[in-house]
Amino acid sequence: MSTRGWTFDELARAIGLRAMGEDYTDIALRLNRPRLEVVRQVGAARSLIRAEMWIQPLLAEPRREEPVEVPVPGTPVLRPYRVRPDIDELAAMTARDNTAALMGDPAPGRSALERKRS
């Protein structure tokens, strides 16, 4: 049995080779360590990894991403929505000053001072 300690590199290589489906015997030969020691270290590392919550997404199976369609220049872009015909009128009706709208200031032309002048 080997008495030397495990380096992070050796442990990472052992875990990676096991994750790729290598047999413990092959891993032990590559790392020049006894098979039983490799089995124990990978098992201990696995139990420590399971205890860490942040690492679970890293150990999950990689998700296949959907292929992205690249638009061809010059083709029309079809969108699932339409622009409202009265959008300019709605924009004109909204308050121009967000602070005034938030604080409850009257609309332009509706203040008491402006009513008094007219």
N, C-alpha and C positions, 0 to 999 in steps of 0.2 A: 504494500500500500504506500502511496506517495505521502510524504509528510510536508511537502511544500504547499503553501497556500495558493489559493486561486486568485488570479488577477482579474480585473474587470474585463479585459480583452478576452481572456479564455472563457469566462462565464458568458459573455455576449456571443462568442463564437459557438459555444455549446448550445445555448438557447436558440440561436439562429439556425444552426444545422438541424436541430430537433424539429423546429417549426417548419423547415423545408422537407421533413419526412425522413431524415437520415436515421439509421439505426444507432443505438447507443454504442455498439461495438465499433462502428465506423468512426463515431465521434471520439471515442476513447483512443483509437489509433491515430487520428489526426492531431489530438492534443497531447499524445504521449502520456496518458494517464490510465489507471485501471478502470475497467468498465463499471464496477460497482461504485466507485467514487464519482464517476460522471453521472450515474443514475441518481445518486443521493444529492449531488449539487444541483442538478436540473430540477429535481423534485422540490428541494428546499427553495430554490429561486421561484419556482412556480407558486408555491404557497405564499411566499412573501409578495409576489406580484398580485395575487388575488386579493390580498389584504389592502392594497392601494387602490383607491377609487379613481384617481385621475388617470391611471394607466389603462383602464379597461377599454376606452375607445381606441387606444393604440393597438391593442391586441385583437380587435375585432377584424373580421374578414373585410378586405377592401371592397368598397362598393364600386360597381361599374357605373361610370357616368354616361349619361345620354350624349350621343354625338351632337355637336353644335352645328347648326346650319349657318353657313356664311352667306350673307346676301350678295347677289350678283349686282355689280354696279349698273345702274340704268334701268333696273326693274322696279315697278311700283311696289311700295310697301303697304301691305294690307293689314289694317289694324282692326281689332274686334270692338271698336267704339267709334262713335261719331261726335263731331263737335256740335254743340248746341248752337242754333242760329242766333239766339238772343244772348250769347255769352258777353258781348260788348256792353249790352245794357245792364246785365248783372254786375259786371265789373265796375260800371259807373255808379251803381247804386250802393256798393259797399263803402264802408267808411274809409276815407283816405288816410286817416291817422289812427293807428291801432291803439295808441294810448287814450285818445279821445273816446273811442268806442268802448274800451275797457272801463274807463272811469265814468261813463254815462253822460258825456257831453252831448248836447243836442246837435242835430244835423245842421249843416250850414244853412243859414236863413231862418232857423227856428229858435234861435236864442232870444231871451227876453229883451236884450239890448237892441237886436235887429228888429224885433217886432215893434219896439217903441219908436224907432226911427222911421218906420214906414207907416 
